[in-house]
Amino acid sequence: MTLIGVESGLALMIIGFLALGRGDAATLLLPAGGGLVTLAVLAGAAALLVPLIAKRPAPLSARFVFAGLGFLLLTVFLGLAFAVALTVPALGPRLGPGLALLLGDGLGDHVLAGIGGWFTLTAIGVSYELLPMFMLAPHDRGALGVAVLVSGAGGFFLAFAAGLGGLIFPGGGVWLAEQIGRLAIVLALALYLIDVVRLYRSRRRRQIELHNRAAIAAFVALGLAMLLAVGAAAYGQMASLAPTLLLLLLLGWLSGLGVTQLYKIMAFLAWLSRYGSKLGRHPVPRVQDLVNEPGSRGIFVLYFASVAVAAIAAMFDWPEVIRAALALTLLAVALLAREYLRAWHSHYARAAKPAPDRPLPVPPQGVR
């Protein structure tokens, strides 16, 4: 129901945005959709928090999810405020000049809470669970993992709060707090990438599987986005480089990490549902038999190469190249979706011949 509520609310919001400025009653669908999304998110957050709170002590990955859920609530509440203010302008004078400032300059804080606090912190937490599991690396990330959590969550919150506060109470103190928050974010991402390298090096699985080899491109995209953001802020080019940063963060880092990990997650879930109960009683395929890594390698190359071309084209303002590159990205996603479905339906496992049962060796007489 949570998923249905979120998807339905987003559909209503899209219709409401398209109806803005036309004096149509459909405009009210914008705050209605925002309210539906907010209720669905509250229900989903409650459903996630109950099992997470019950597990004591909470693992590092769960603490990242806790922080991410907090930023998700901030994001949807701020988005609902945008929706109401856009569709009911009469509220502006009643709520004061802060609302007008929020509509004019608050979009950056909305993006910071969503892409930064919600998406990035949650993605880091999920990666801290999946990467060690699939590569047989230590789950305990020690003080470095805790430093990533504290610096990241604290930096995003400080930058978000100072950004909103600076719209209403501009001043040097608020500006300084925002810059400290941004520096903490950069520190957290740098420490996280260092920890990811450490995680890959400490793995026990000698051969890295395709999805984790492809995930390296997502981590590279995150590192490039971080360096580009620091340089853009230093030289005052943040506005001109914003499209490139969004492409690197949304498609390179977040979506890139998502599509790579889903490749193995779908196969693992399919294996559990179809063969888990048969383990030890009948020959079963391996999880790796449910995917076709040699055939999928080119799809991941296509995905990340097209994202890289789109990011470079955005930097030089080549719209035709951006459209062509994103069309290839869409094609790669469609091909990956086909691979997910094939894994779910055990398409490749039907062609694989599982190893026959081998009887246990019979001990010599007199030996028990």
SVG drawing of the C-alpha trace seen along z (x, -y; Angstrom):
<svg xmlns="http://www.w3.org/2000/svg" viewBox="-12 -40 55 94">
<polyline fill="none" stroke="black" stroke-width="0.4" points="0.0,0.0 2.9,-2.3 4.2,-1.9 0.8,-2.5 0.3,-5.6 3.7,-7.1 3.3,-6.3 -0.3,-7.6 0.7,-10.8 3.6,-11.4 1.3,-10.9 -1.2,-13.5 1.7,-15.9 2.9,-15.6 -0.6,-16.4 -0.8,-19.3 2.5,-20.8 1.4,-20.6 -1.8,-22.4 -0.1,-25.3 -1.0,-28.8 -4.0,-27.6 -6.6,-28.5 -7.8,-24.9 -9.1,-23.0 -6.6,-20.3 -3.9,-22.5 -5.2,-21.4 -4.0,-17.9 -0.5,-19.2 -1.0,-19.6 -3.4,-16.6 -0.7,-14.4 1.9,-15.9 -0.3,-15.1 -0.8,-11.5 3.0,-11.0 3.5,-12.4 1.0,-10.0 2.5,-7.0 6.0,-8.0 5.0,-8.2 3.4,-4.8 6.4,-3.3 8.8,-4.9 6.9,-3.5 7.0,0.0 10.7,-0.2 11.5,-1.7 9.7,1.0 12.0,3.9 15.1,1.6 14.5,0.4 13.8,3.9 17.3,4.9 19.8,3.9 22.4,2.8 21.6,1.4 24.3,2.2 26.0,-0.6 23.9,-0.1 20.7,-0.4 21.9,-3.7 22.5,-5.1 18.9,-4.1 17.7,-5.8 19.4,-9.0 18.2,-8.7 14.6,-8.3 14.9,-11.5 16.0,-13.4 13.2,-11.7 10.6,-13.2 12.3,-16.6 12.2,-16.3 8.5,-15.4 7.4,-18.0 9.3,-20.7 7.9,-19.5 4.4,-19.6 5.0,-23.2 6.1,-24.0 3.0,-22.4 0.6,-24.3 2.3,-27.6 2.3,-27.3 -1.4,-26.4 -2.7,-28.7 -0.8,-32.0 -3.1,-33.7 -1.3,-31.9 1.9,-34.0 0.9,-37.2 -0.5,-35.3 2.6,-33.1 5.0,-36.0 7.9,-36.8 9.7,-33.6 7.4,-31.6 8.2,-33.7 11.9,-33.4 11.4,-29.6 9.7,-29.3 12.4,-31.4 15.6,-30.0 14.6,-26.9 14.8,-24.4 18.5,-23.8 17.8,-22.8 15.0,-20.5 17.5,-18.8 20.1,-18.7 17.8,-16.9 16.5,-14.5 19.5,-13.6 22.0,-14.2 20.5,-13.3 17.9,-10.7 19.4,-9.0 23.1,-9.2 23.0,-8.3 20.6,-5.4 22.8,-4.2 25.9,-4.3 24.1,-2.2 22.8,0.3 26.3,0.6 27.8,1.3 25.5,4.3 25.6,5.7 29.3,5.3 30.6,7.2 27.9,9.9 28.6,10.6 32.4,10.1 32.9,11.9 34.5,8.9 34.3,7.8 30.9,6.1 32.4,4.2 33.7,0.9 35.1,-0.3 35.8,-3.9 36.0,-4.9 32.4,-3.8 31.2,-5.7 33.1,-8.8 31.3,-8.6 27.9,-8.4 28.5,-11.2 30.2,-13.5 27.7,-12.8 24.5,-13.0 25.7,-16.0 27.0,-17.8 23.8,-17.3 21.7,-18.5 23.8,-21.5 23.9,-22.6 20.2,-22.0 19.2,-23.9 21.6,-26.8 20.4,-27.0 16.8,-27.4 17.7,-29.7 19.8,-31.9 16.8,-32.6 15.0,-34.2 17.8,-35.4 20.8,-36.2 24.0,-36.7 27.6,-35.7 27.0,-33.2 24.4,-31.3 26.7,-31.4 29.6,-30.0 27.5,-27.2 26.4,-26.2 30.0,-26.1 31.0,-24.0 28.2,-21.6 29.3,-21.3 32.9,-20.6 31.6,-17.9 29.8,-16.4 32.9,-16.4 34.9,-14.8 32.2,-12.1 32.2,-11.2 36.0,-11.1 36.2,-8.8 33.5,-6.6 35.4,-6.2 38.5,-5.3 36.6,-2.8 35.1,-1.3 38.7,-0.8 39.6,0.8 36.5,3.1 37.4,4.3 41.0,5.0 39.9,7.0 37.5,9.3 37.9,13.0 36.3,13.8 39.2,13.8 37.1,13.2 35.0,10.1 31.6,10.7 30.3,8.6 27.9,6.5 30.6,5.4 33.1,4.8 30.5,2.6 29.8,0.8 33.3,-0.6 32.1,-2.9 29.4,-4.2 32.0,-5.0 34.2,-6.7 31.2,-8.9 30.7,-9.8 34.3,-10.8 34.3,-12.9 31.1,-14.6 32.6,-15.5 35.8,-16.9 33.8,-18.8 31.5,-20.3 34.4,-21.5 36.1,-23.1 32.8,-24.7 32.2,-26.1 35.7,-27.5 35.5,-29.2 31.8,-30.3 30.7,-27.9 28.2,-25.9 25.2,-27.1 26.8,-26.3 28.0,-22.9 24.8,-21.9 23.5,-19.7 26.8,-17.8 26.7,-17.3 23.1,-16.0 23.9,-13.5 26.9,-12.2 25.1,-12.0 21.7,-10.7 22.6,-8.4 26.3,-7.7 26.4,-7.3 22.8,-6.6 21.2,-4.8 24.5,-3.2 24.9,-1.6 21.2,-0.6 21.3,1.2 24.6,3.0 23.4,4.3 19.9,5.3 21.7,7.5 22.7,9.9 19.8,9.1 17.2,10.4 19.2,13.5 19.6,14.1 15.9,13.6 15.0,15.9 17.4,18.6 15.9,18.3 12.3,18.6 12.9,21.4 15.7,23.5 16.3,22.5 14.0,25.2 15.6,27.9 19.1,27.2 20.6,30.4 17.9,32.7 18.2,32.2 20.8,30.8 20.3,27.0 22.0,24.4 24.3,21.8 23.1,18.2 25.7,17.4 23.9,19.9 20.9,17.6 22.7,14.8 24.8,14.4 27.8,12.3 29.6,12.5 26.5,11.3 25.7,8.6 29.2,7.1 28.6,5.0 25.3,3.6 27.0,2.2 29.7,0.7 27.0,-0.9 25.2,-2.3 28.2,-4.0 29.8,-5.1 26.6,-6.8 26.2,-8.5 29.8,-9.7 29.2,-11.1 26.0,-12.9 27.9,-14.4 30.7,-15.7 28.2,-17.0 26.3,-18.9 29.5,-20.5 30.0,-21.9 26.3,-22.6 25.8,-20.1 22.0,-19.3 21.9,-17.0 24.7,-14.8 23.0,-14.8 19.8,-13.5 21.6,-10.8 23.6,-9.7 20.6,-9.5 18.7,-7.5 21.6,-4.9 21.3,-5.0 17.6,-4.2 18.4,-1.4 20.9,0.0 18.4,-0.2 15.8,1.7 18.4,4.4 19.3,4.7 15.6,5.0 15.4,7.9 18.3,9.5 16.6,9.0 13.4,10.7 15.5,13.6 17.2,14.1 13.8,14.0 12.4,16.7 15.6,18.8 16.1,18.4 19.8,19.2 19.5,21.9 17.3,24.1 20.2,24.4 22.7,25.1 23.2,28.7 23.6,28.9 26.3,31.2 24.9,34.6 24.7,35.7 27.9,37.3 27.5,39.9 29.6,39.5 32.7,41.7 32.1,44.9 34.5,45.2 36.5,48.4 35.1,51.1 35.7,50.6 35.8,46.8 32.7,44.9"/>
</svg>
